[in-house]
Amino acid sequence: MKEVDINKAAWSKISKKHYEHFKKQILNKNYNFNPIILDEIGDVRGKTILHLQCNTGADSIMLAKMGAIVTGVDLVPDNICYARRLAKDCGVDNIKFIESDIMTLMDFHHVKYDIVFTSDGVLLWIPDKKRWGETLRHCLKDDGYFYVHDSHPFYLIFDEEELPKGCLSAKYPYFISKANVEYGIGGYATETVKETTTYEWMYTIGDIINALSSAGLFIEYLNEYDKCVKGMANCDAEDENKLGYLSYYKEKIPLVFSLKATVR
């Protein structure tokens, strides 16, 4: 798919910078795993985890440090290369990485996992949510579960530059099937590289629930939060857990959501 190939090339431009950023944070013990996720997934010791869209492996490594047996998957060859290097730098060996487009993963990967996990800035890069749901089910053990934490699509419709000013200005369509073209990549762990094009596919809450349900998964919970980790929203304040929020809209609009689904 042309758009996916263009995204792959765009992400490869910041792979090395992501690796360097996360290596410094992890080795200096300054890397904070998302506390919302940490609270919700609980004890993962001894669990096999498939981490989809793992980027350069920082969260994969943190899950492995928690005692899980982790397999990270990412579309970008450079991301996988640096993820393996980062794991070696951190002395983590209960982990491996696979280069694959999520849309084609189940064509060749048939291992079943206790947990399929994905988080923080992932859903916009999935062009076919139905195929995505089928892939999750394909990779899950019958007694396993799927977990996702990501930007709330309601938040994503608003002009991100206007929100901190207290202005709710709808800029992006909520109901749209074709890809939205963006210019630039990065911005949360590295400086934004502007000389590039990317494609993003908007999603609704219904899209996610229906994709999972049609694949035979049961929604155990759907949680919504007005706080998020750095980089997921243009937050202007921070709480004691280093979660950001929009002070004008605290307790008024959701920034992120999390969902857990199990096999029926």
Residue pairs with C-beta under 8 A, 6 or more apart in sequence:
1 103
1 127
3 127
3 179
3 199
4 75
4 101
4 103
4 127
4 199
6 197
6 198
6 199
7 75
7 125
7 198
7 199
8 75
8 76
9 196
10 185
10 193
10 196
10 197
10 198
11 75
11 76
11 78
11 79
11 185
12 76
12 77
12 78
12 79
13 185
13 193
13 196
14 185
14 186
14 189
14 190
14 193
15 56
15 76
15 78
15 79
15 81
15 82
16 78
16 82
17 186
17 189
17 190
17 191
18 55
18 56
18 79
18 82
18 189
18 190
19 56
19 82
19 83
19 85
19 86
21 189
21 190
22 31
22 56
22 57
22 58
22 86
22 189
23 86
23 89
23 90
24 30
25 31
25 58
26 58
26 61
26 62
26 86
26 90
27 89
27 90
31 58
31 62
32 229
32 242
33 59
33 62
34 59
34 119
34 120
34 149
34 229
35 241
35 242
35 243
36 149
36 225
36 227
36 228
36 243
36 256
36 258
37 119
37 147
37 149
37 258
40 147
40 149
40 223
40 258
40 260
41 115
41 117
41 147
43 66
44 63
44 66
44 67
44 68
44 115
45 66
45 67
45 68
46 67
46 68
46 69
47 67
47 68
47 69
47 114
47 115
48 68
48 69
48 70
48 71
48 113
48 114
48 115
49 63
49 68
49 69
49 70
49 71
49 113
49 114
49 115
49 116
49 117
50 71
50 73
50 111
50 113
50 115
50 116
50 117
50 139
51 59
51 60
51 63
51 70
51 71
51 72
51 73
51 117
51 118
52 73
52 102
52 105
52 116
52 117
52 118
52 122
53 73
53 74
53 75
53 102
53 118
53 122
53 125
54 60
54 72
54 73
54 74
54 79
54 83
54 97
55 74
55 79
55 83
56 79
56 82
56 83
56 86
57 72
57 79
57 82
57 83
57 84
57 86
57 87
57 95
57 97
58 86
59 119
59 120
60 70
60 72
60 83
60 87
60 95
60 97
61 70
61 86
61 87
61 90
61 92
61 95
63 70
63 117
64 70
64 87
64 92
64 94
64 95
65 90
65 92
68 94
68 115
69 94
69 95
70 94
70 95
70 96
71 95
71 96
71 97
71 98
71 111
71 113
72 80
72 83
72 95
72 96
72 97
72 98
73 97
73 98
73 99
73 100
73 102
73 105
74 80
74 83
74 97
74 99
74 100
75 99
75 100
75 101
75 102
75 125
76 99
77 99
80 97
80 98
80 99
83 97
84 97
87 93
87 95
87 97
98 105
98 109
100 108
100 109
102 126
102 132
102 135
103 126
103 127
103 128
103 131
103 132
103 135
105 135
105 139
106 134
106 135
106 138
106 139
109 139
110 138
111 139
112 139
112 140
112 141
112 144
113 139
113 140
113 141
113 144
114 141
114 143
114 144
114 145
115 144
115 145
115 146
115 147
116 136
116 139
116 140
116 144
116 145
116 146
116 147
117 146
117 147
117 148
118 147
118 148
118 150
119 147
119 148
119 149
119 150
120 149
120 150
120 229
120 231
120 232
121 150
121 151
121 188
121 231
121 232
122 148
122 150
123 129
123 148
123 150
123 151
123 203
123 208
124 151
124 156
124 200
124 201
124 202
124 203
125 200
125 201
126 132
126 201
126 203
127 179
127 201
129 203
129 207
129 208
129 210
129 211
130 211
130 214
130 215
132 211
133 211
133 212
133 213
133 214
133 215
133 217
134 215
136 146
136 212
136 215
136 217
136 261
137 215
137 216
137 217
137 263
140 146
140 217
140 263
141 263
142 263
143 263
144 262
144 263
145 220
145 260
145 261
145 262
145 263
146 212
146 217
146 259
146 260
146 261
146 262
147 258
147 259
147 260
147 261
148 208
148 258
148 259
149 256
149 257
149 258
149 259
150 256
150 257
151 228
151 232
151 233
151 255
151 256
152 224
152 254
152 255
152 256
152 257
153 174
153 202
153 203
153 204
153 205
154 174
154 205
154 253
154 254
155 233
155 253
155 254
155 255
155 256
156 172
156 202
157 170
157 171
157 172
157 173
157 174
158 168
158 169
158 170
158 171
158 172
159 167
159 169
159 170
159 171
160 171
160 233
160 234
161 234
162 168
162 169
162 171
163 233
163 234
163 246
163 248
163 249
164 234
164 235
164 236
164 246
164 248
165 248
166 248
166 249
168 253
172 180
172 202
173 202
174 202
174 204
175 204
176 202
177 201
179 199
179 200
179 201
180 199
180 200
180 201
180 202
181 197
181 198
181 199
182 197
182 198
182 199
182 200
183 194
183 196
183 197
183 198
184 192
184 193
184 194
184 196
184 198
185 192
185 193
185 196
185 198
186 192
186 193
187 231
188 230
188 231
188 232
189 231
205 222
205 257
208 259
209 219
209 222
209 259
212 219
212 259
212 261
213 219
216 263
216 264
217 261
217 262
217 263
217 264
218 261
218 262
218 263
218 264
219 259
219 260
219 261
220 260
220 261
220 262
221 258
221 259
221 260
222 257
222 258
222 259
223 257
223 258
223 259
224 254
224 256
224 257
225 254
225 255
225 256
225 257
225 258
226 245
226 246
226 249
226 250
226 251
226 252
226 253
226 254
226 255
227 239
227 243
227 244
227 245
227 255
227 256
228 235
228 243
228 244
228 245
228 255
228 256
229 242
229 243
229 244
230 242
230 244
232 244
232 255
232 256
233 244
233 246
233 255
233 256
234 246
235 244
235 245
235 246
235 255
236 244
236 246
236 247
237 244
237 245
237 246
237 247
237 250
238 244
238 245
239 245
245 255
246 253
246 255
